[in-house]
Each structure stands twice: as structure tokens, then as C-alpha cells.
């Protein structure tokens, strides 16, 4: 468990997921995190969860070792302006802001800023996150290792060149929403053929979780695992034919591409 204090700028869903995930994983104690959140109702909610909160980011960075930026892309400019003169080379900056390149931070704080760009996802809240990580500015190998350790406390993390961070956003950053929609649709299918809603949802979610675990643990290509389930003339191949007819593959690929392009647009803006 780290002893340094961590400031999280932005107490939205992703900020809460990372803060809560790090606490749940034993990476840091809750009293070592301060969350800066301007919306009073949201701030009160975070307080009810036991977090130390402040209204402004400028009040959160004193005495902390790491500053984690978790604000909406359209709010980043105002936040960076607010923190000028407050952020120093002693701070390790970690950004999870979609589309925001590391250059945004060096422009605001100087080339000596130590900045790590990260694209995590919400399953970090339950210790099963997936994140891409890259370094910028004056960040050292030690800074990158520290950020990887932080992210690996709440799931899996992989170093990526910054040129691919928008693609990480489109795949794993936005991916949980695609998976949640698939789970909902799978459960709806169960209800359609007569299963009770609560049992259909449990079976759908457990099926997705178990299938994903097989991909990670067995080191087999998903196509091979799919073929293990689909026997000739059986029920599974009939279902797979229906998915192909419905364009599942193309729809998912298009979703990743669309989210990636939107991340690039946010970076330009």
C-alpha cells in the first residue's frame, strides 16, 4: 500500500471507479485520497462514501504526490488554467481524459511536467479494469512504472505509444458499454424464450464473464473457443448464424472505429 497522497480532479463515474478500485484493491487507503468535485450533490455523494472532498482542484493538489485528472474533455482547459502555479515538477500527473494528448499538459505546465496519459475503464471499480498507458513530458521510466502499478492494482494495464491511445479509447475505454448492451440483449433473449428476468440477467452476465476468463486464461484464439461450443447441426451454430445475419461483427467493429474517431475529434478540439 502506498503512503503518498493522491488527488483526483473530477469525481464523476470514472474518477470514482478508479478511486474506489484502488481502495478496494488495497493499493491506497481511502484517507490518502482527496477528490475535487465542483458539483455539490455529487460532492456530497462522494462524502457519503467516505472520501475527503473539495470543490476546487486548486485546493486538492497541495501535499499530494500524484494528481489524477478525470474531468470531461470540454472541462479540461478550465481545470488546467485553475491549476497553473499549483502543479509543480514534484507532482506526477496522470490523465484519463479522453482524447487529451500529453502535450496539453506540457503546454499548461511546461516541458518539465511529468505526465502519464492513461485510458482505463469502469471495471476498475471491481478490480477488473483494462488500461492503455503512455508517458509524456519529462516523465521517467520510474514514473511510467508507478502509473502501471497504480493501474494494475485495479486490473490489467499495457504500455502503448501515444499514437494508439485513441484506439485504446475506442476499444477498452468505451468497450464496457458495448458489453453491457450485449449482456442486456442476451438477457432479453432469455426473457423472450420464457426465463425469469433476474435469472436471465444472472445467466447472461456470468456467461460473458466466464467466456472472457477463458480467453485470458487458456491462450486460445476466440474463434477456436467458439468452435469448441458449436457442434455440427446443433443449437449454437443456429444461434451464430442468426448473429451473422444480424451483422454483429460489423456493428461491433464500427462501434470501435466510431469511438476512436470521436476521441481524435475531442483531442483536436
C-alpha positions, 0 to 999 in steps of 0.5 A: 500500500502506498503512503503518498497522497493522491488527488483526483480532479473530477469525481464523476463515474470514472474518477470514482471507479478508479478511486474506489478500485484502488481502495478496494484493491488495497493499493491506497487507503481511502484517507490518502485520497482527496477528490475535487468535485465542483458539483455539490450533490455529487460532492456530497455523494462522494462524502457519503462514501467516505472520501475527503472532498473539495470543490476546487482542484486548486485546493486538492493538489497541495501535499499530494504526490500524484494528481489524477485528472478525470474531468470531461474533455470540454472541462479540461482547459478550465481545470488546467488554467485553475491549476497553473502555479499549483502543479509543480515538477514534484507532482506526477500527473496522470490523465484519463481524459479522453482524447487529451494528448500529453502535450496539453499538459506540457503546454499548461505546465511546461516541458518539465511536467511529468505526465502519464496519459492513461485510458482505463475503464469502469471495471476498475471499480471491481478490480477488473479494469483494462488500461492503455498507458503512455508517458509524456513530458519529462516523465521517467521510466520510474514514473511510467512504472508507478502509473502501471502499478497504480493501474494494475492494482485495479486490473490489467494495464499495457504500455502503448505509444501515444499514437494508439491511445485513441484506439485504446479509447475506442476499444477498452475505454468505451468497450464496457458499454458495448458489453453491457448492451450485449449482456442486456440483449442476451438477457432479453433473449432469455426473457423472450424464450420464457426465463425469469428476468433476474435469472436471465440477467444472472445467466447472461452476465456470468456467461460473458464473464466466464467466456472472457476468463477463458480467453485470458486464461487458456491462450486460445484464439476466440474463434477456436473457443467458439468452435469448441461450443458449436457442434455440427447441426446443433443449437449454437451454430443456429444461434451464430448464424442468426448473429451473422445475419444480424451483422454483429461483427460489423456493428461491433467493429464500427462501434470501435472505429466510431469511438476512436474517431470521436476521441481524435475529434475531442483531442483536436478540439 
